[in-house]
Structure formats: structure tokens, C-alpha cells
Amino acid sequence: MSDVLERPGAVRAGIIDCDIHPTMKSKSELYPWLEARWRKHLEEYGAQPRVPFTTGTQYPKAAPATARRDSWPPNGGPPGSDLAFMQAQLLDANDIALGILAPLSGATRNTDLGAAYCHAVNEWQVEYWVRPEPRFRACVTVAHEDPDLAVEEIALRAGDSNFVQVLMPSKTNEPLGRKRYWPIYAAAQASGFPIAIHVNSVGGGYASTPGGWPSYYLQDHHINVHSFQAQVASLALEGVFEQFPRLRFVMIEGGFAWLPSLCWRLDKQWALNRNELPRCKRPPSEYIRESLWFTTQPMEEPEVAGHLRDTLGWIGWDRIMFATDYPHWDYDDPRGAFPIRLSNAEHTMVFRDNAMGLYGLV
């Protein structure tokens, strides 16, 4: 029997895609929700993200907009900017029953501008995407480096069924376990929103490696996983999971095969040095298994397919959710994303039920 999932079986039940990236044809799409002073600021100074580059990004010019080649809308605009084209190419073609939008914007050095920008992005998601397409749900983007402003935006969206989670990046000014971010967690827990941590390179402000900026795009693209490991350790050891037991975290686009070894090491060190960690009262792996969910893209593909099954079994089949990462070049087609055969129960959990339970869609 082949280890590869048969193509016809992957889309029959209707899929929940947990990582779709909408973009704007122009920043002017946000202007209806931006005060005149911020529109003027953007025109004169730009957003000034937290990156060391004065022009361009570290993304390769051979992959414009980091997009797959066929994702450019025929009527113009960048990939992910045309609703009708996304409906046809992604939702309809793959039987996507529900898609979670993750706009990658709002990381500015000026946090007042960032808060205004994030507010506008949230309004834009609803107006341009969720209202005209009931298969979409939005993320609450926030100015995460100014927790007071972030809390205001979360409170504004509480109870709004158009939104399903709060979106934060994997690279932040400080580790996410620090108390400066705790008001965001308190607001999210009170509102019933999970915290989604999405991999970020542009806007993060720090190099992908602890030793500085890498030489090649491929290094930068794959080494981002280190930011997830650092954030998971910080959240566990600094007491976030203990302090906010009802808060759930979704790790998006950072892989997952690294989790078992990280947990083994954390548990070992915790057993030896637990008196240093008063807010981490149990082995870190216990908190992590209770509080973390992971998306499938990018999918690890070990030489021995059974090793992937072992890894997923350790993490928990009920903690894995499917994602395409559309329209990016490393998009995962739901009909061939898994290099192993899934049972009917596993397939249903990963492609639909886990997300329905997490986001309260049942």
C-alpha cells in the first residue's frame, strides 16, 4: 500500500484552511478607516517596519511577492488581492469550507500608526473579504508592541463572529513570555480568542539566526523556525500557560517536528532547575500539549514516512490543523500535502474538525 494520500480523498468533506494571506491592490484601500493624518503620514514617510533594509526585502526577486506563479490575478493587482480569483483558484478548486485570513501587515516602529493601521486592516478584512464571502473569517491584527492599544482593538472585536483569533508575529521586541505582553493575553482569554503566532521575517526587526543575518534567502526562509522554539520556551517557562489556562495558541507556518525534542529538553532542564521558575509549576510539555495547536504548512517530510506519523502522534492528532499558505510559492495543495496515508478519522480531524473545535465553529 502506498504511503501517499490518494488525491480524490482529500477534499470530499470540505476543508478548513487555517492560513490564507489576503493583500491589498493598494494601501489606499485602507484609507476609508484611516484618519487624514495617518494617510498623510503613509504618503510622506511610509510605514517604516522594523527591518534593517532601506529598500526591498530579503525575499528573492525570483519569487515576486513570495507568490506561486499562477496566483497573479488576470485583472491586475498582486497575488491575494482579487476576491473572485481567490474564490475560483483556492476555495472552489479545493472544496475549502472555511478559510482563516492572516494579513501580514501592521508591524511598524511607530506604534500609534501601527494601531491605526491594524484597525484599518481589520475593517478592510471584513469589508473586502468576509462580508462578500461567507467562507472567510478574519484575524484581529494588533499593534502588539503597545499592549494598551492592542487590548483596545481586541475589546472592539470581542463577540464579533467575523473574527476568530488575535494575530501576532513570531519575532517580537522581547520574548512573548514577558509580562509586557500579558495584557494582550488577558484580553484574548476574556474574549475567547486564541492567539495565533505567525512566522514573520519582514517586520520582525531581528535576524533569523542568533549569529546575525544569513547569506542566502533559503537560510532565512527555513531558519525562522528558531523563533517559534524560543517563543514556546518563553511562554512555558515564564508562566503564561499557568497564568492564562484557558488561552490557546496557534503556531502558524513554523513547522512542528521540532516540538518533541524541544519538550524533552525543557522537561529535563525544568526537573533540574525548577526552583528558578516559580510560574512554571508543571513540566513544560504538559502546558504545551494543553495550550498549543499547529498548522501543517510547511510540512516536514522525513526519509522514513513513519517518522512523521510518530511525530504527529506525539504532538497529538487533535492539535494539527491544515493550512495552504495561499498564495505563497510554498503553498500546500490539500490533495498532496501529506506524505503519509491518513486514516479517515485522522483526515477529518486535521482537515476540518480540529479547527472547528478550536474556533468554536461546531
N, C-alpha and C positions, 0 to 999 in steps of 0.2 A: 504493500500500500504506500502511495506517495505521501511525503510529509508536507506537501504544498496544498494549501486550501484550494478546493475547486472553485473556479471563477463564478459559476452560476449561484453558489450558495451564499455569497457574501452580502447580497443586497435585498434578499427576499423579505425580511421582517421590517425594513425601514431602519435607518441608521441615525444615530445622534453623533454629529461631528463636533468635537469639542475645541477646535482651533481653526477658525476661518478669519482671514485678515482683509477687512474692507479698507479701501483707500479713497481719497478724495481726488476728483478731477482737478480741483484747485482749492487752495486754502480759503478762497472766497466762499466756498460752501458753508464755512463756519460763521461767516460774518453776521447772519441774522441773530446769532446768540452771543456775539462779542460786542462789548462797549466800543464806542468810537476810539477811545484812547488806546485800546488794545489792537484794534485794526490798524491804527496809525503806527503803533509800535512794531507790529509784524511787518508792515510795509517798509519801515525805515531801518529796523535793526534785525529783523528775523527772530526766530525762537531761541537761538543760542543754546543748543543742547549741551549736555555735559560730556563733550568729547574733545580730544586734543587737536582735531583736524579743523583747519580754517575753511577748507573746501572739500567736498566729496566725503566719502566714507571708506572704510576698509573693505567694503564689498567688492567683488571682482567685476570689472567692467564687462566681462564676457557674459554676465548674467544680470542684465539691467533690471533694477527693482527687485533683485533676487527672485525673479519670477520664471516659471516654466514658459517656454517659447510660445506655446499656443494659448496663453492666458491674456494676451493683449486684445482688448475689445475691438471688434471691427469698426465701430463708430467713433473710435478715438478714446483717449484717456489711458491712464496706467492700469496695470492688472489689478483687479479687485475693485474697480471704480464703477462698473456698469452692472446694475441690478439684473436686467434681463439676461445679459450674457452669463452672469454667475448662476442665475436660476437654471439656465439651459446646460451649462458646462459642468456644474458641480451638483446642484440639488437634484435636478430631474435625472441626469445621467447616472447618478449613483443611489437613487432612492433615499436621499437624505430627508429624514422626517423632521429633524430639528438641527439647526446649526448655531453654535455659540460664536459670536463675533468677538474678535480680540484686536481692536485697533491699536497699532503700535505708535503712539504719539503722546505728547504731553510732558516729556522729560526735559524741562528747561531749567536753567540756572536761576532764573527769576521765578520764585515760587508763586508770587501773586499772579504773574502772567500764566504760569503753569496751571493754577487753579481755575482761572478764567477759561483757558484753552481746554482743559479737561471737561469743564462744564459744557462748553460748546460741543465738544466731541460726543458727549453723552446725548445731548439733544439731537445732534446730527445722526447718530446711530438710530434713534427712534424714528426720526422724520424720514430719513432716506432709505432705511433698511427694514426695521421691524414692523412699522405700520403697513407698508405696502406688501410685505412678505411675512405671513404669519409663521413661517418655518424658522424665522430667526429670533434669537434672543441676544441681548446686549450685555457687555461688561460695564461696570462702573469704573471709569478711569478716574484717577485721583492724583493730586499733587502730593505724592507720598512723603516727600522730604519736608513738608509743612503739615504735620498731623492735624492741627486745628482746622486747616482748610479742607483737608481730606475728610475729616469727620463731618463737616458741614455738607459735603457732597454726598456722602453715604447716607446721612439722615434724610436728605432730599429725595433719595431714590428708594428708601425703605418702603416696602409694601407695594412697589411698582413692579408688576409682573413682567414688564418688558426687560427687566434686568435680573440676572441670575447670580452674579458674583462680583467681587471687587478685584480689579486687576492691578498687580504690582510687578516690577521687574526683578530679575534675579541678581542684578548688580545695583546696589544701593550705597548711599554715603557711608553707612555703618552696617554691621551685620543685623539682620532682621530680628534677632532676639533682643536687641537693646530696648530699654524702656521707652525711648523716644517714640517708638512705633506702636507702643501698646494702646494708645487711644484709638488707633485705627482698628486694632483687633477687637477692642471692646465694642466699638460702633458696629463692626461687621457681625460680631456674635449676637448683639442685641437685635440687629436687623435680619438675622437668619441667612446672611450672605457668606458663602465660602470666600476665602482669599485665594485667588489664582496668581501664582508666581510664574511669569512667562520669561523664557530666556531672552536676554537682551544683550546686544553688543553696542549698537549705536545708541547713544543716550546714557550709557552706564557710567561713563567717566573714568573707568579703570581698565587697565589691560586685562586681557583674558587669562594671562598666566601670572603667577606670583612673581616671576622674574622679569616682567616687562612685556612690551608689545612683541608679538610673534612676527616672524619674517614673511609668512605666507597666509593667504586667506584661509586655506584648508586648516591650518593650525587654529586660527581664530574661530573658525566655524565649529570645530569639534571640541576644543578645549573649554568652551563655555560651560561644559558640564561641571567643572570645578566650582563654579559659582553656586550651583544647586547643592553640592555636597556641603559647602561652607554654610549656606543658609539653613539647611536641615539641621546641621550640628548646632548652630546658634539657637534656633528655635527650641530644640530639645533641651540643651544644657542650660540655657539662660531662663528657662521656666515658662515659656509661652504656652506650651501644651498643658502644663499644670495649671496655669492661671486662667486659661480660657478653654475649658474641657469640651465645650460644645462647638468650638470653632474648627472648621475643616479647611484644609489647604489642598490645592490642586497644583501639581508641578507640571507645567506645560512646556513641551519641546526641549526637554533636558535629558531624555533617555530615562532608564530605570535600572539597568543591570548593575549599576554601581551601588545600589542600595543595600543588598545583603552584606557585602564586605564592609561598608561604612558602619552598619549597625553592629556587626560583630566587634569591630574595633572600639566603637563608642561604648558598648556594654562592658567590654573588658576594662577599658580605662575608667569608666564610671565605678566599677566594683573596687578599683584600687584608690580612687581619689574622690569618692562621693561626698566626703566631708567638705570639699570645696564648692559643692553645687547644691546649696540648700533648696533651690527651687526645682530641682530635678530629683524627685523623690522615688522614682522607679527607674528600672533600666531604660535607657533611651529608646531601645527598639520597641518597647511596649507602647510608648506615646506615639512613635512614628507609625506603627501599624494601625493605631486607632485614628490618627488625625490626617494622614496623607493619602491622596489619590494621585495617579499618574496617567498622563496621556501617552498614546502609543508611538507618536511620531517625534523623533526618529526611532525607528525600530532596530534594536540590536539583532544581528544575525550571526550567531556563533557557528563555527565549522560543524559542530555536532548539534543538530537541531534540538536534541533532548535537553541540552543545557539551557536553552531558552525556556523550555517548559519548566525545568527545575526552578529557574529564577522567578518566573511568574507565579509558580506555586508558593514559593517562599513569601513573596510580596503579598499575594492574595489575589485570586481572580476577581474578587469583588472590589478591588481597588484600581483596576485598569480600565481606561476609557479610550475609545477610538478617536483619532484626530487625523485630518488630512494635511493640515498646514497650507491649505489653498490660499493664494495662487503661487506659492513659492516653488522654486525649482526642485526642492527635495520633497515635494508633495507625495503623499502615500495614497495610492488607489486602494479603496476598500476591498477590491476583489483580489488583491495580491499582496497586501501589506504584511500578512503573517507568513513566515517561512515554515510554520508547523501547522498541522491539521488541528482544528479546534472541534471539540465536541459541540453538539447543539446547545447544551447549557452554557458552556464557556463562550461560545459565539454570541449568544443572546445577552449575556452579562456585559461583555466587552463592548459590543457594538450598540447597545441600547440601554439595558436595564440599570447598569451601574450609574450612568449619568442621570437617568430618570429619578433614581432614588436620591442621589446627591443633591440635585437641584429641585427636589420636591415636585417633580412633574408627574408623579404617579397619581 
